[in-house]
């Protein structure tokens, strides 16, 4: 998204294509900030999804749970991440340290 409100798709391997536009009713600085947040949101969501996948692997989860210094803080952070992903994607992820058994991205 750019400050004029144009929405662009940069699908991997394809040329950029404008996919829509939004109307902004704020000053230029606020438009810039809004455009940056919208533009980054898909990448942030994808990154957060990958972090949740990694952190939910049994060996990683066990290492965190075995460390009293990390356990409580990690549980709070990961619960927030799970909630954010549910809001952004509509997926209901299991509570950490549980993992989505249907997600096979790290198997193989």
C-alpha positions in Angstrom: 0.0 0.0 0.0 1.3 3.4 -0.8 0.4 6.8 0.6 -2.0 7.5 -2.2 -4.1 4.5 -1.0 -3.2 2.2 -3.9 -3.0 -1.5 -2.9 -0.4 -3.5 -4.8 0.2 -7.3 -4.9 3.8 -8.5 -5.2 3.2 -12.2 -5.5 6.4 -14.2 -5.5 7.7 -14.6 -9.0 5.2 -12.3 -10.6 5.2 -8.6 -11.6 3.6 -6.2 -9.2 -0.1 -5.6 -9.9 -2.5 -3.0 -8.5 -5.3 -4.8 -6.8 -7.4 -2.0 -5.3 -7.3 1.4 -3.6 -8.4 3.0 -0.3 -9.6 6.4 0.5 -7.6 8.2 3.2 -9.1 11.1 5.2 -6.1 12.1 7.3 -3.0 14.2 7.0 0.1 13.1 5.0 2.1 11.9 7.9 -0.8 9.7 9.2 -1.4 8.4 5.7 2.3 7.4 5.5 2.1 5.6 8.8 -1.1 3.8 7.9 0.2 2.7 4.5 3.4 1.3 6.2 1.4 -0.7 8.7 -1.0 -2.1 6.1 1.9 -2.9 3.8 3.8 -4.7 6.5 0.9 -6.6 8.0 0.9 -9.6 5.7 4.6 -10.1 6.1 4.3 -9.7 9.9 1.4 -12.2 10.0 3.4 -14.7 7.9 6.5 -14.3 10.1 4.4 -14.7 13.3 2.9 -17.9 11.9 6.4 -19.3 11.1 7.5 -18.4 14.7 4.5 -20.2 16.2 5.3 -23.2 14.0 8.9 -23.3 15.1 8.2 -22.6 18.8 5.6 -25.3 18.9 8.0 -28.1 17.9 8.4 -30.5 20.8 12.2 -30.0 21.2 11.9 -26.2 21.3 8.8 -26.2 23.5 10.5 -28.6 26.0 13.6 -26.4 26.1 11.6 -23.3 27.0 9.3 -25.2 29.5 12.4 -26.6 31.3 13.8 -23.1 31.9 12.0 -21.3 34.7 13.5 -18.0 33.6 11.8 -18.2 30.2 8.7 -20.2 30.7 6.2 -17.6 32.1 7.2 -14.8 29.8 7.2 -17.2 26.7 3.7 -18.4 27.6 2.4 -14.8 27.8 4.0 -13.8 24.5 2.9 -16.9 22.7 -0.7 -16.6 23.9 -0.8 -13.0 22.5 0.7 -14.3 19.2 -1.9 -17.0 19.0 -4.7 -14.5 19.6 -3.3 -12.1 17.0 -3.0 -14.9 14.4 -6.5 -16.0 15.1 -7.8 -12.5 14.6 -5.8 -12.0 11.4 -6.3 -15.4 9.8 -9.5 -16.9 11.3 -7.5 -20.0 12.3 -7.9 -21.4 15.8 -4.4 -22.4 16.9 -4.0 -24.7 19.9 -2.7 -23.2 23.1 1.1 -23.4 23.4 2.9 -25.7 23.8 0.4 -27.7 21.8 0.7 -27.6 18.0 -1.4 -28.0 15.0 -0.9 -31.7 14.1 -2.1 -31.1 10.5 0.7 -28.6 9.9 3.4 -30.6 8.2 5.7 -27.7 7.0 8.6 -28.8 9.2 8.3 -32.5 8.6 10.3 -34.4 6.1 
